[in-house]
């Protein structure tokens, strides 16, 4: 699974839009076979790409959306953790040192 995911993520940089579209389709196909325990492992490479490659954010975001839409066994806890991680990384990137673990606890998210 990890080799397949790394191949998809690597191809997100491809200049050919049909290759990038195939990445989104592959993400959707993978997500339909997900269990709730594997949700975090399949979304992690796309999240990392999303925050590392600023010029390709849309591509990784489309793959994440496909994974979420296609997942038949997605539990709300997994999605909540994914969105929290996304939000924290966004805030840390745009406003360093502006959020602490205490703030997260106060908002009721916990870790």
HUMO-V397647 format. One record per backbone hydrogen bond with DSSP energy under -1.0 kcal/mol. NH is the residue of the N-H (numbers start at 1). CO is the residue of the C=O. If there is no record, write none. Layout:
# HUMO-V397647
[[NH,CO] [NH,CO]]
This chain:
# HUMO-V397647
[[5,1] [6,2] [7,3] [8,4] [9,5] [10,6] [11,7] [12,9] [13,10] [14,11] [20,16] [21,17] [22,18] [23,19] [24,20] [25,21] [26,22] [27,23] [28,24] [29,25] [30,26] [31,27] [32,28] [33,30] [34,31] [38,35] [42,38] [43,39] [44,40] [47,43] [48,44] [49,45] [50,46] [51,47] [52,48] [53,49] [60,56] [61,57] [62,58] [63,59] [64,60] [65,61] [66,62] [67,63] [68,64] [69,65] [70,66] [71,67] [79,75] [80,76] [81,77] [82,78] [83,79] [84,80] [85,81] [86,82] [87,83] [88,84] [89,85] [90,86] [91,87] [92,88] [93,89] [94,90] [95,91] [98,95] [104,100] [105,101] [106,102] [107,103] [108,105] [109,104]]
